[in-house]
Amino acid sequence: MASVDGDTLDRSLNDIFQEGYTCLQNLDKRNDPTNSPEFQLEIKKCMKLFEDSTRLVSAIGMFSSNEKYTEIPTNHLKYLLLPYFLAQLTQKLCNGDRGEIVSTSEIYYKDFLKRCSEYGLAEGISLQVAKPSNGNDAPANEMAMLMQMAQGRNAKMQKYKQKKELQEKIDLLKEAMAREEVDEDQQREFYISMLKSCVLECEDDLASVALEKQMLEFRSNSGNREETKPAPRGPLLKPIIITRDAVQQAVYGRGYPSLPTMTVQDFYDQRVAEGIFPDPTKAPKKPQQKSRKDMTDQDVLEQEDLEAEEKERLEEAEDVDYLARARRMDEFKDEVRRGDGNRYNRS
């Protein structure tokens, strides 16, 4: 596989993510309808930026599943928000099959919640999404019903309090983040607060998605569809989640049949085709070296110095091919004396 320069990708990643984040913030300030062509175009542009960011995160191999959020560098924490941002944007799409849109956003929400849970950022949050009640799981008696209602009310009040406290902290930290020289501790606190706030929102979002899926299923099973015109079919949605190679792709895709994530190789090949990354099969030609007779004394000395440096480098690196050639040359010199060889035309 062609090598991908991690430093170069990391620099590009920050620029792409920041552009996407600015685009996302600008969407919240717009007053035009969500289903307007201009708004939808901006949503797709923002999604493209976050999808490219996700692919670059995978290419760098930024995250490991066996660590906690306390071990993640401060400037990497923000990239854990990528699936949540993509879920939010996907839900705002208006063109295409609504069932496909809802299912795609659910994949993003679940991936975000699962990843945050693995890193210790979703304490007290259940990964099992509560499904809408169909009446069959009602409490057996009035007392049980009252207790269930009281527990639900207390949980909602506690959650509302947490959300409010986190939002107040985020609003204060935003002012610090706007400064050119922001303290790393404040920066870290901002991203962690953002992640925890999004985790709380994600739980509600998943419940909302489950309800909409139930409504769509009911509508598709009902017999009153002949008067409803089908929505125009858009391009197939391809959820892009953080994964590094084909093995991880299969692991993270578990539970999501035929999830079309991209591996690092897929991403690199795509960027080569687009002309963004260099094609490793078309390496630039090396400049032709001068022959000895065309060289000046200075050229000869420089060439000998380069050869000596290369020889020293290969010896230090214990290059297998170089050492084998050197041994064969030593054996040849032992067997053949200097001056032996073609002695024709000699007296």
C-alpha positions in Angstrom: 0.0 0.0 0.0 1.2 3.5 -0.7 2.5 5.3 2.3 0.5 8.3 3.6 2.4 11.1 5.4 0.7 11.4 8.8 2.0 15.0 9.4 0.7 16.2 6.1 -2.7 14.6 6.6 -2.9 16.0 10.2 -2.3 19.5 8.9 -4.9 19.1 6.2 -7.3 17.5 8.7 -7.4 20.5 11.0 -8.1 22.9 8.1 -10.9 20.7 6.7 -12.5 20.1 10.1 -12.5 23.8 11.0 -14.0 24.7 7.7 -16.8 22.2 8.3 -17.4 23.4 11.8 -17.7 27.0 10.7 -20.1 25.9 8.0 -22.2 24.0 10.6 -22.3 27.1 12.8 -23.4 29.2 9.9 -26.3 26.8 9.1 -27.7 27.5 12.6 -27.8 31.2 11.8 -29.7 30.9 8.5 -33.3 32.0 8.3 -34.3 30.4 5.0 -36.3 27.1 5.0 -34.4 23.9 5.6 -35.9 22.4 2.4 -34.7 25.3 0.2 -32.2 24.3 -2.5 -29.6 26.7 -1.1 -29.9 25.3 2.4 -29.7 21.7 1.2 -26.6 22.5 -0.9 -24.9 24.0 2.1 -25.7 20.9 4.2 -24.2 18.6 1.6 -21.1 20.8 1.4 -20.7 20.6 5.2 -21.2 16.8 5.2 -18.5 16.4 2.5 -16.0 18.3 4.7 -16.8 16.1 7.8 -16.7 12.9 5.7 -13.2 13.9 4.4 -12.2 14.7 8.0 -13.4 11.2 9.1 -11.4 9.5 6.3 -8.3 11.5 7.3 -8.8 10.5 11.0 -8.9 6.9 9.9 -5.8 7.3 7.6 -3.8 8.7 10.5 -4.9 6.0 12.9 -5.7 8.6 15.5 -7.9 6.6 17.9 -7.4 3.3 19.7 -10.2 1.5 21.4 -8.1 0.5 24.4 -7.6 4.0 25.8 -9.7 6.5 27.8 -10.4 10.1 26.9 -7.9 11.3 29.5 -5.2 9.7 27.3 -6.3 11.4 24.0 -4.3 14.6 23.1 -6.3 17.8 23.5 -6.2 18.7 19.8 -7.6 15.2 18.9 -10.7 15.3 21.1 -12.8 17.4 18.7 -12.6 14.7 16.1 -14.7 12.4 18.3 -17.6 14.7 17.4 -17.5 13.9 13.7 -20.2 11.1 13.7 -22.5 13.3 15.8 -22.2 16.2 13.5 -22.8 13.9 10.5 -25.9 12.5 12.2 -27.3 16.0 12.8 -26.6 17.0 9.2 -28.0 13.8 7.7 -31.3 14.3 9.5 -31.7 17.7 7.9 -31.6 16.2 4.4 -34.9 16.6 2.5 -34.2 15.0 -0.9 -34.2 11.3 -1.1 -35.7 8.3 0.7 -36.6 9.3 4.2 -36.2 5.8 5.6 -32.6 5.7 4.2 -31.9 9.1 5.7 -33.2 8.1 9.1 -31.3 4.8 9.1 -28.0 6.5 8.1 -28.4 9.1 10.9 -29.1 6.3 13.4 -25.8 4.6 12.3 -23.9 7.8 13.0 -25.6 8.4 16.4 -25.0 4.8 17.6 -21.3 5.0 16.5 -20.9 8.2 18.4 -22.5 6.9 21.5 -20.6 3.6 21.4 -17.3 5.4 20.9 -17.9 7.9 23.7 -18.9 5.0 26.0 -15.7 3.2 25.2 -13.6 6.3 26.1 -15.5 6.9 29.3 -17.4 10.0 28.2 -20.9 8.5 28.4 -21.2 7.5 32.1 -24.8 6.7 33.1 -26.0 6.5 29.5 -27.4 3.3 28.2 -26.4 2.0 24.8 -29.7 0.3 24.5 -32.0 2.8 23.0 -35.5 3.0 24.5 -38.1 2.0 21.9 -41.5 3.7 21.8 -44.0 1.9 24.0 -46.7 -0.1 22.3 -48.8 -0.5 25.4 -47.8 -4.1 26.0 -45.2 -3.3 28.6 -47.5 -1.2 30.8 -47.0 -1.5 34.6 -49.1 -4.2 36.3 -50.8 -1.9 38.8 -51.4 1.7 39.7 -48.6 1.9 42.3 -46.1 0.6 39.8 -47.3 3.1 37.3 -46.9 6.0 39.7 -43.4 4.8 40.6 -42.4 4.5 37.0 -43.7 8.0 36.3 -41.8 9.5 39.3 -38.6 7.8 38.2 -39.0 9.0 34.7 -39.7 12.6 35.9 -36.6 12.6 38.2 -34.4 11.2 35.4 -35.7 14.0 33.0 -35.1 16.7 35.6 -31.6 15.4 36.4 -30.8 15.3 32.7 -32.2 18.8 32.1 -30.0 20.1 34.9 -26.9 18.4 33.5 -27.6 19.8 30.0 -28.1 23.3 31.4 -24.9 23.2 33.4 -22.9 21.9 30.5 -24.3 24.5 28.1 -23.5 27.3 30.5 -19.9 26.0 30.8 -19.7 25.7 27.0 -20.9 29.3 26.5 -18.3 30.6 28.8 -15.5 28.6 27.3 -16.5 29.7 23.8 -15.3 33.2 24.6 -11.9 31.8 25.6 -11.7 29.6 22.4 -12.3 32.8 20.3 -9.0 34.2 21.6 -5.8 33.6 19.5 -3.8 32.2 22.4 -6.2 29.9 24.3 -5.0 27.9 27.3 -4.8 24.2 26.6 -6.7 23.3 29.8 -9.5 25.6 28.7 -9.4 24.1 25.3 -9.6 20.5 26.7 -12.4 21.4 29.0 -14.3 22.9 26.1 -14.1 19.8 23.9 -14.9 17.4 26.8 -17.9 19.6 27.8 -19.0 19.6 24.1 -18.7 15.8 23.9 -20.7 15.2 27.1 -23.4 17.6 26.1 -23.7 15.9 22.7 -23.9 12.5 24.4 -26.9 13.7 26.4 -28.5 15.1 23.2 -27.7 11.9 21.4 -29.7 9.8 23.7 -32.8 11.9 23.0 -32.0 12.0 19.2 -31.9 8.2 19.1 -35.2 7.9 20.8 -36.6 10.4 18.2 -35.1 8.4 15.4 -36.7 5.2 16.7 -40.1 6.9 16.9 -39.7 8.2 13.3 -38.7 4.8 12.1 -41.8 3.3 13.7 -44.0 6.0 12.0 -42.3 5.3 8.6 -42.9 1.6 9.0 -46.5 2.1 9.9 -47.0 4.4 6.8 -45.3 1.9 4.5 -47.5 -0.9 5.8 -50.8 1.1 5.5 -52.8 1.0 2.3 -53.1 4.8 1.8 -49.9 5.3 -0.2 -51.4 5.7 -3.7 -52.1 9.4 -3.2 -48.6 10.2 -1.9 -46.0 10.9 -4.5 -42.6 9.2 -3.8 -39.8 11.6 -3.0 -37.2 12.1 -5.7 -34.4 9.6 -5.4 -31.1 11.2 -4.5 -27.6 9.6 -4.4 -27.2 6.6 -2.2 -26.1 7.7 1.3 -22.8 6.2 2.4 -22.1 6.4 6.1 -18.5 7.1 6.8 -17.3 6.0 10.3 -13.9 6.1 11.8 -12.0 3.0 10.9 -8.4 2.3 9.7 -8.3 -0.9 7.7 -10.5 -3.7 6.3 -10.4 -5.7 9.6 -11.6 -2.7 11.7 -14.1 -1.9 9.0 -15.7 -5.3 9.6 -15.6 -4.8 13.4 -17.2 -1.3 13.3 -19.6 -2.4 10.7 -21.0 -5.2 12.9 -24.7 -4.7 13.3 -24.9 -2.5 10.2 -25.2 -4.9 7.2 -23.3 -3.8 4.1 -22.1 -0.6 5.7 -20.0 1.1 3.0 -17.2 2.6 5.0 -13.9 3.4 3.4 -10.5 2.0 4.3 -7.2 4.0 4.2 -6.3 2.4 0.9 -9.7 3.2 -0.6 -9.3 6.8 0.5 -5.8 7.1 -0.8 -6.7 5.6 -4.2 -9.6 8.0 -4.5 -7.4 11.0 -3.7 -4.8 9.9 -6.3 -7.5 9.6 -8.9 -8.6 13.2 -8.0 -5.0 14.4 -8.4 -4.7 15.5 -4.7 -2.1 12.9 -3.7 0.9 11.9 -5.9 0.6 8.7 -7.9 3.3 6.3 -6.5 3.4 4.4 -9.8 4.5 7.6 -11.6 7.6 8.5 -9.7 9.6 11.4 -11.1 12.6 10.4 -13.1 16.0 10.8 -11.5 18.3 13.2 -13.3 20.8 11.4 -15.6 24.3 11.2 -14.1 27.3 12.5 -16.0 29.8 10.0 -17.2 33.3 10.1 -15.6 34.9 11.6 -18.7 32.4 14.5 -18.6 33.0 15.3 -15.0 35.3 17.9 -13.6 37.6 17.1 -10.7 35.1 18.8 -8.4 32.3 16.6 -9.8 34.4 13.5 -9.3 35.1 14.4 -5.6 31.5 15.1 -4.9 30.4 11.8 -6.6 33.0 9.9 -4.5 31.7 11.6 -1.3 28.1 10.6 -2.2 29.1 7.0 -2.9 31.0 6.9 0.4 28.1 8.3 2.3 25.7 5.8 0.7 28.1 2.9 1.5 28.3 4.0 5.1 24.5 4.3 5.3 23.9 0.8 3.9 26.5 -0.7 6.2 24.9 0.9 9.3 21.5 -0.2 8.2 22.8 -3.7 7.6 21.2 -3.8 4.1 20.9 -7.5 3.2 21.4 -7.0 -0.6 24.4 -4.6 -0.1 26.1 -7.0 2.4 25.6 -10.0 0.1 27.2 -8.0 -2.8 30.1 -7.0 -0.6 30.7 -10.6 0.4 30.7 -11.8 -3.2 33.1 -9.0 -4.2 35.5 -10.0 -1.3 35.4 -13.7 -2.4 36.0 -12.6 -6.0 39.1 -10.5 -5.0 40.5 -13.5 -3.0 40.3 -15.8 -6.0 41.2 -13.3 -8.8 44.5 -11.4 -8.5 44.6 -7.7 -9.5 45.6 -7.6 -13.2 44.2 -11.0 -14.1 41.7 -11.1 -17.0 42.0 -10.4 -20.7 45.7 -10.4 -21.5 45.3 -10.3 -25.3 47.5 -7.9 -27.2 49.9 -7.8 -24.3 53.6 -8.7 -24.7 
